[in-house]
Amino acid sequence: MIVIAGEALIDLVPSAPPEPSPPGSGPGGLPALAPRLGGGPFNTALALGRLGARAAFCSRVSSDRFGTELLRALRADGVDTALVQRGPEPTTLAVAEIGADGSAGYRFYAEGTADRLFELPGPLPPDTRALSLGTCSLVLEPGASAYEALLRREAARGVLTALDPNIRAELIPDADAYRARFRSWLPSVGLVKLSVEDAEWLGGDPRAWLEAGPDAVVLTRGGDGLTVLTRDGEWSVPAEPVEVVDTIGAGDTVNAALLHRLDAHGALVRGGPRRLSGEEWRDVLAYASRAAAVTCSRAGARPPYAEELTGRS
C-alpha cells in the first residue's frame, strides 16, 4: 500500500478567453473559470490509482459538494479513502493562470478551509510500504505540523517516505524558516522529488541533501527531462516529446509514476532507491517522463491510465 497524505482542493482553470468589452469601455472582461479536481497529493493519489497501484489517500476533506466529488473521483479510480477525515469547513480553492508556454501559476484561497485542520491519524494500514507528502499541506498550519509528525513517525518505523515540496511561495510567510524546516525533514525522507525551480528557491545543493538522509533526489527539468542524483551517481532521461496544452498536474504525475515504477523494481522499501542501478533508474525516469507527457497533452490535471502508456516510446 502507498499512502498519499496532503490536500485535495479545487482548481479554477480558465476555460475560455475573456469576453470582449463594449467599444470604448476599456480592457476586456474576465475569462470563464471552470472547477477542476486538484491538489498535488490528490493528483498523485489519483494517478497511482489509474496506474494500477494500491493507494490510499490520507487528508481532511470538506463535507461540501466539492469535497464529496473529490472523494468520489478517488474511489472511482480505486484509491482507498478510509484514512480521510471530514469537516464542515469549505474546500480550498486555487485559481490557475496559464502562461503562453502552458505553465501554471496559482492564487490560493485557503483561509479557514477543511484541509488545514488535519489531525495526526492513528496507525496506518499494516501493509503500508511508502508514504508520500508535500505541497500546501506542509505549509499551512495547524495541519502542517500534523503532517510533519506523520512523516517522522512513519520514517521511524521503517516506511519509505517520499517528499515533493512543490513550492507555492505565496503561501510561505517566512521563506528562511521554511527552508530550515525542509532541511530538518531530510533525515526522515527516503526520496525527494522536486523541480529545478523548487530546488533553486530552497537555496540548497541537492547533492548535499543526499548526505542528510535521502536515498535519491529526482529533479524535474521541464522540457529538458528528468535527472536522479544518488550517492552512487547521476542519471538523466530526456523529456518525452509532446504538444503541451498545460502543465497542471505534470509534477504530481511524475511523483506517482516514480513510486509505481520503483515498486515494479522491488525498491519501494526503506533504502530501496539507493540499491537501483543506473539502467534501472533510467527505466524509472523514462516511465515517469512518458506519464507526465500524457498529462501535459490535455487540459487540467488528468493523469494517464496504465494502458495509455503501453507502446509509448
Secondary structure, 3 states (H helix, E strand, C coil): CEEEECCCEEEEEEEECCCCCCCCCCCCCCCEEEEEEECHHHHHHHHHHHHCCCEEEECEEECCHHHHHHHHHHHHCCCECCCCEEECCCCCEEEEEECCCCCEEEEEECCCCHHHHCCCCCCCCCCCCEEEEEHHHHCCCCHHHHHHHHHHHHHHCCCEEEEECCCCHHHCCCHHHHHHHHHHHHHHCCEEEEEHHHHHHHCCCHHHHHHHCCCEEEEECHHHCEEEEECCEEEEECCCCCCCCCCCCHHHHHHHHHHHHHHHCCCCCCCCHHHCCHHHHHHHHHHHHHHHHHHHCCCCCCCCCHHHHCCCC
